[in-house]
Amino acid sequence: MGRSRKGGGRVSARRWREEIRGGSNYLRLPEGLKMFSAKPGTYRLDFMSFIAGKGNPRAEPGEPYFERTFFVHQAIGPNQDWHLCPAKTFKKPCPVCEHRAKLSADPNADEALIKILAPKERQLWLIKDLMNDPDGLLLWEVSYHLFGRALKDKINNSDEEDGYDFFADPIDGLTMRLALQQSDRGKWTDVGDIEFRARKRQYDSEIVEQMPCLDDLLVITPYDRLKALFLQTEEGDDKEDDDNEPEEKSRKKATPRQEHSVGEDVWFRGKKCEIVHISGDGTSFVVEDEDGQIYKAVGHEDLSKPPKSTMKKARRDDSDDDEPSRKSSKSKKDDDWDDDDEPSKKRKSKSDDSDEDGDRQSRKRKPKQDDDSDDDEPSKKQESSKSKKDDDWDNW
């Protein structure tokens, strides 16, 4: 006899599995589709077309197309996640863009914050990596400025008879030789070179219908949810600091805070960061680390003091500006003790026997100034190795 079931159907992990498969808040990957990881090196790629769906900005539904442009807002919420921009991607209301528009209308608003809140353009591509996995299909998500713009320039500068416009066509397409190199501006890669050659093997036109629709992979965060994450409030709470009265209860509980200013260097999550914006009530910050990563809604309690070595160096650097009365005659260099072998002898001079007043007090020697040569020496830039161009197309 079978057991009875209460409360509906079977417990399924499908929703959980599908939600985390893409690893982001704005992409949902179908079963079997893997992401392309762009690392420095040379690749030979075939770009695949798909049947466009609803909402594609450059193709009508049912038309074969080869890429999907979309926009994201970065560093949203306590986890600093990326979320799809509804306004730029689907022409729907976006709370982040609305807030940015208010700031843009304020002549006293922070220009750096306005720039940070701007939606960033990205693209999706379907590719076959002929060198590493020629039979597999990969999804490449990349910033337009790190690949798409270079590809557009390559096509614009070509001759019409080259046929570069049709590089993603299943029958008349071309294979791309792509050279990527490590960027000197961050952890990402930059395009070193793009070349095209005729494919050794073309595809059937029916393969386009077998490709996943890139328009269906984008996931939009509901308006109220995105607003709550952005403003760090409970979902459904429409109060904003700019348009409503201050929350007196929260301010009464606030303890005295250390003063900070825009442009100040602070430490957040063990990284040296710069404050680029401070909220109106001075309780939260927007900071940017040395790699260009933006962190929003950072509280005073999230900021930490710099490492001791940094603090010591800062005190040494500031010592030259102190008044003479504040300088200690017994100060030593933190990292050079061998220069002061006999401090007592070096700090005193012999008395003058011919002094009429009989003053035998030793004149104290002025402390040795810090050696700042390490700070003055410019840092050596690491030269990025140039990608070698493989001219032997016959070995493909």
N, C-alpha and C positions, 0 to 999 in steps of 0.2 A: 504494500500500500504506500503510495507516494505521500510525502509530507506536504501539508498545505503551506502556502506562501502568503504572508501578510504584508500590506503596504506597497503593492505594486510588483514590478518585474524584477529580474535578476540584478544584482549589484555588478556594475560594469566599470572598468577602468578606462574605457574608450575616451571619454571627455578629458580626463586627466592626461592620458597619453597624447592626444592630439594637441592639447594646449601647450605642452612643454616640448613637443617635437621640434619646433622651429627655434627654440632658445631665445625668443624675443617677444616683445609685447605687440609687435606689428606684423609678424610673419607667421603663417601656419603652413608648414611643408607637408605635401602629400606623402604617402607611404613610399619609401624607396628613393626619394629625391635627397641627395646630399649636397652640402655646401662646398663651394670651391674656396680653398684657402690660398690667397695670393701671397706668395713669398718671393724674395729676390731670386731671379733666374730667368730662363728662356722657356717659353711655352709655344706649342703649336695647337691652335684652337679652331674648331668649327663652331660657328654660332648658329643656333637653331631657331626657327620661327615657330609661332604658335597661333592659334585662332583667338583674336582679341575678344574680350568680354565687355561687360558694361563698365563704363567709367574711364576707359583708357583715353588719355588726353590727346593722343595722336593717331588713333585708329578707331574705325567704326566697329561695332559688334559684328562678329562673323568674318572680319577681314584678317588675312594673315599679317602678322607683325612680329617684331624681333626683340623688343625691350619694353620695360615698364618703368616710367619715371614716377617717383613719389617723393614726399617731403616728410621730415621728422623734426620733432622738438627734442632736444637732448637734455639730459640731467634733470628729469622730472621726478618729483617725489622723494621720499626718504632714501630710496635705493638708487637714486640718480639714473633712472631708466630712460630709455628712448621710447617715444610714443609717436604714432602717426599724426601728422597735422591734418585735421579734417578739412580745413579751409583750402589749402593749396593742393591737396590730393583729391578730395571729393567735392569741393565747393560747398562744404557744410560749415555751420558755426564752430569756431574754435576758441575756447576760453583763453588760451595762451596768446593767440593773435589779438584778441580783444583787449587783453591787458597791455600788450605791447603797443597797440594803437593809442591807448590812453597815455602811456608814457611818451610816445612820440609827439603828442599834442602839448606836452608840458615842456616849456622852454628850460626848466631847471632840472629836467630828468637826466639820469646818467646815460650817456651815449654808449658806454661799454655794455651796460645791462640790456639796452635796446638791441644791440648787435647780437648778444648772447641768445636772446629770446627769438631771434629770426629763425624761421624754418630752414632746414638744410636739405639741399637737393641730392637725391640718391637714385640709383637705377638697379633693376633686376635684369639679368641676362641668363639665357639657357645655353650651355656650352658643352662640347665634348673635348676632353683633354686627350689629344691624340698621342702624346708621349707617355702618359701615365695610366690612362684608363680609356682607351679608344671606344670601347663598347658601352661605357657608362654615361649617365647624364648628370650634369652638375648645375647647381644654381649659384650664380655669382651676384652677390650684393655689394655694391661699391659706390662711393661718392662720385657724382658726375665730374667733379673737379680733379679726381685722381685717375679717371680713365675715359669717360665719355667725351670730355672736351678735347683730349688728345686724338681720339678716334675721329671726331668731327673735323678737326683741323687736317688730319691726314686725307680724308675724303674730299674736303673742299680744295685742297692743293693738288689733287690728282687730275689727270685728263679724263675726258668723258669715255674715251675708248678703253681706259683701264678697267672700267666696270666695277669700281670699288663700291658704288651705291648698292650693288646687289650681293654684297659679301655674305648676307644671311639667307639668301634664296636657297631652297632645298636642291634645285636642279642646276642653277647657274652660279652658285655661291663660291666663295673663295676661302682658303685656309689662311688664318692670321698667324704670323710669327710675332709674338709679343715678348719684349724684353722688359722685365721689371727690375728696379733697383731700389735699395733701401733709401728712404727719404732722410735728408738731413734736418727735417723740420719736425719729425715725430716718429712713431713706431710703424707707420704705414709704409707702403711702397709707392713709388712714382714710376710713370711710364718712361722707359729709356728709348724704346724704338718700336714702331709698328710697321710691318711689311705684309704684303699679300702675295699669294701664289695660287694658281689653279689647284683645286682639290684633286687628289689622286682617286678619290671615290666620291661620287655624288649620291644624293639621296632621292627616294621616290617622293612625289608630291604628297602622298598620303601620310607621310611621317609627321607633317605639320599638325594633322588632326590628332595624333597620338601624344603630342606634347602637352604638358600641363599648362593651363591658362594662368599667366602671371598676374592677371587682374584679380583672380580669385584667391591669391595667396595673401593679400593685404588684409590686415585686421585693424579695425578702427575702434579706439577706446570710446565708450559712451561719454557724451558731453559732461554730465554731472560727475562721473567718475574722474575724468581728466581734470576737471576744475578743482575737485577736492584734492587730488594729488598735487596739482600745481600750487594751490594756495595753502596746502597743509592744513586742511580743515576736514570736518566730517562731511561725508557725501550728503548733499542736499542743503548744506549751510551756505547761503549766498552772501554772507557777510565778507566784505573786503576791507582791508585797513584803510584804503584810500577814500572809500565812500561812506563809511559808517563811523559811529562814535567809538572811541577807544574802549577796550575791554578792561574796565577798572579792576575787576577781580584778579585778573591775571597780572596786572601791573602792581597790585598791592603785594602779591606774593613774590614779586621779582626782587632779587637781592642785588646789592651794588655790583656793577660790572666794571671790568677794566675797559678803558676807553680805547677804541681803535679808529683808524682812518683809512680811506680809500688809498690804495697804493702801498699800504703797509705789508711787510713780509710776515707771515704767520706760519704755523705748522699745523697741518691737518692730516690725520691718518698716517703720521710718520713722514709726510712729504712737505717740502717747502712750497708754500703757496703765496699768492698775492691777492689781497682783498680788492675786488673790482666793483663791489656794490654793498651798501649797508642799508637795511630797511629803515623806514621812516622813524620807527620807535627805537632803533638801535639794538634790537634783540636778535637779529639774524643777518647772515652775510652770504654773499656770493663770492667764492674764491676760485682761483685758477692756478693749477700746478704748473711745473716747469715743462710738462709735456703738452700743455694746452687743454687739459681736461678740466671741465667746468663742474663745480659742485655748488648746488643751491641749498637754501634753507639750512645753512650751517649755523648752529648756536654757539654762544660763548663757551659752553661746557665742552663743545667739540674741538675747540682750539687748544693746543698745548704749547708749552714753552719750547724754544729751540734747544737742541742738544747742548750739553755743557761745553763741548769744544767750540761750538759756534758762539756761545755767550762769552767765553773767555776771549776769543778773537775779537768780538765786538767791543769788549772793554778795552783791549789793547789798542784797537783802532781809534777809540774815542779819547784815549789818554792824552793825545797830543793837543786836544782842544781844551783841556781843563786848565783852571787857574793855577799859578805856581804854588799857592798855599795848599792846594789839594793833592799835589804830587808828593809821594813818599820817597825819601832818600834811600830807602832800603829796597825799592822795587827791583825785581829781576825779570828777565825774559823767561816766559813759561817753558820755552823749548830749547834754551841754550844756557845751561848752568856752567859750562866749562870756561866761559869768558870771565867769570867772577871768582877766580881761584883764591884771591886774598882780598875779600871785601873791605876789611878794616883798613888795610894799607892803602887801597885805591881810593877810598872815600875821604881820606884826610891828607892834607899837605903839611909840610914842616912849618913851624912858627917862625916868624921873622925876628931874629935876635936883636935887630936894630930898632924894633918897634918901641917908640917912646912911651906908649901907654902900657907896655908889658902885656899886651893882649896875646895870650897864647892859645886862644880858641882856634881850632882847625877849621879851615874853610872846607865846607862839604862839597864834594864833587857832584855835579849834576848827573841825574840818572841817565843811563844810556838809552837813546831813543830806540823804539822797536824797529826791527828790520822788516820793512813791508815789501821787500823785493819779490816775495812769493805772490803778493797780490797784484803787483804791477806787471808781472810777466804775463803776456796774453796766453790764453789757453790754446793749445794746438788743436786745430780742427782735423778730425779724422777724414781722410780722403776716401770718398766712396769709390769702390772699384767699378771701372767701366764695364758694362756688359759687352761680351765679345759677340760680334755679329757673325752668325753662321751663314756663309755665302753658299754653302753646298746644299742647294735646295733638292738635288737629286737623291740625297741620303735620307729624305723624309720617309 
